[in-house]
Amino acid sequence: MALDIYDPAFVKTVFDRCSDRYITFSYVCSMGFTERWRKQCVAALALSGDGPKTGYDLMAGTGEVWPHLLASFPEVERIFAVDISSGMHRRAMERLHSMRADRVSFVEDDVLASDLPESSADFVISTFGLKTFNLGQQRELARLTARVLKPGGRFAYIEASDPKGWFLRWPYLLHLKVVLPLIERLVLRGAQDFAMIGTYASNFRDSGAFTAMLRDEGLDAEFRKAFFGCATLACGTKPT
Ligand SMILES: C[S@@+](CC[C@H](N)C(=O)[O-])C[C@H]1O[C@@H](n2cnc3c(N)ncnc32)[C@H](O)[C@@H]1O
């Protein structure tokens, strides 16, 4: 039977194996861009209004976005982080001990199979969590986003994308598809797990289709580019 790289069970094994080296590899190989893009995603969330806020960090990984989220929005009282990978969960909990554990709860689950309550969130954020979903799964995720947000709630997703039309597109794709797998093979001696992440990223294209799906679910969704489209965002509001 053909390997389905979008099967959640398969995705989980990729990230379980990557989890110990994920933070360093993603920072070094993106030359710091992933951190910059996480901050842009938090800025696009643009929480406003009075009162404490509660929401979801979907495909949370090891909680890379939490420091930015908590620093930018002190009114965030609690983050419910969801991730399918036990390896990422374990690393996130290690990190939790050194920060505000009272403000973050971690749910280890396949987000599409999870039963997150309706109208339970003031915000939904996700950084680099879209690429391992095929179009059908992205549609389910759009539906889930619309369901869990309260009216007036905000959302922001960011994902590495194919910068079509940019004059440095080919060097960038070469970096993603050839250089990173080579570094992994020669330096990390890994099982080509980060090469898999490169495959997901180049298959993903950009957040345009997902933005349209969010609109289909009744959300006010905007498509934005970061750094010439090397990352793209889908962000907006659930109408009141
Ligand atoms: C590239 S990492 C992103 C981690 C983090 N948000 C960041 O900013 O680096 C993608 C994460 O999505 C998680 N993931 C993939 N499919 C998932 C699913 N169906 N349900 C929950 N988490 C999933 C993986 O385990 C992985 O930790």
PDBQT file of the ligand as one rigid body, heavy atoms in Angstrom, charges set to zero:
ROOT
HETATM    1  C1  LIG A 301       6.452  22.124  12.195  1.00  0.00    +0.000 C 
HETATM    2  S1  LIG A 301       5.808  21.767  13.777  1.00  0.00    +0.000 S 
HETATM    3  C2  LIG A 301       5.349  23.362  14.350  1.00  0.00    +0.000 C 
HETATM    4  C3  LIG A 301       5.565  23.510  15.829  1.00  0.00    +0.000 C 
HETATM    5  C4  LIG A 301       5.417  24.898  16.406  1.00  0.00    +0.000 C 
HETATM    6  N1  LIG A 301       4.060  25.390  16.350  1.00  0.00    +0.000 N 
HETATM    7  C5  LIG A 301       6.383  25.904  15.811  1.00  0.00    +0.000 C 
HETATM    8  O1  LIG A 301       6.059  27.103  15.762  1.00  0.00    +0.000 OA
HETATM    9  O2  LIG A 301       7.499  25.525  15.447  1.00  0.00    +0.000 OA
HETATM   10  C6  LIG A 301       4.248  21.052  13.363  1.00  0.00    +0.000 C 
HETATM   11  C7  LIG A 301       3.591  20.398  14.561  1.00  0.00    +0.000 C 
HETATM   12  O3  LIG A 301       2.276  19.970  14.157  1.00  0.00    +0.000 OA
HETATM   13  C8  LIG A 301       1.978  18.787  14.870  1.00  0.00    +0.000 C 
HETATM   14  N2  LIG A 301       0.870  18.115  14.188  1.00  0.00    +0.000 N 
HETATM   15  C9  LIG A 301       0.858  17.637  12.934  1.00  0.00    +0.000 A 
HETATM   16  N3  LIG A 301      -0.329  17.080  12.642  1.00  0.00    +0.000 NA
HETATM   17  C10 LIG A 301      -1.093  17.227  13.755  1.00  0.00    +0.000 A 
HETATM   18  C11 LIG A 301      -2.430  16.868  14.077  1.00  0.00    +0.000 A 
HETATM   19  N4  LIG A 301      -3.223  16.224  13.215  1.00  0.00    +0.000 N 
HETATM   20  N5  LIG A 301      -2.897  17.197  15.310  1.00  0.00    +0.000 NA
HETATM   21  C12 LIG A 301      -2.107  17.853  16.200  1.00  0.00    +0.000 A 
HETATM   22  N6  LIG A 301      -0.832  18.196  15.951  1.00  0.00    +0.000 NA
HETATM   23  C13 LIG A 301      -0.324  17.890  14.742  1.00  0.00    +0.000 A 
HETATM   24  C14 LIG A 301       3.306  18.017  14.852  1.00  0.00    +0.000 C 
HETATM   25  O4  LIG A 301       3.387  17.039  15.853  1.00  0.00    +0.000 OA
HETATM   26  C15 LIG A 301       4.316  19.163  15.075  1.00  0.00    +0.000 C 
HETATM   27  O5  LIG A 301       4.645  19.319  16.419  1.00  0.00    +0.000 OA
ENDROOT
TORSDOF 0
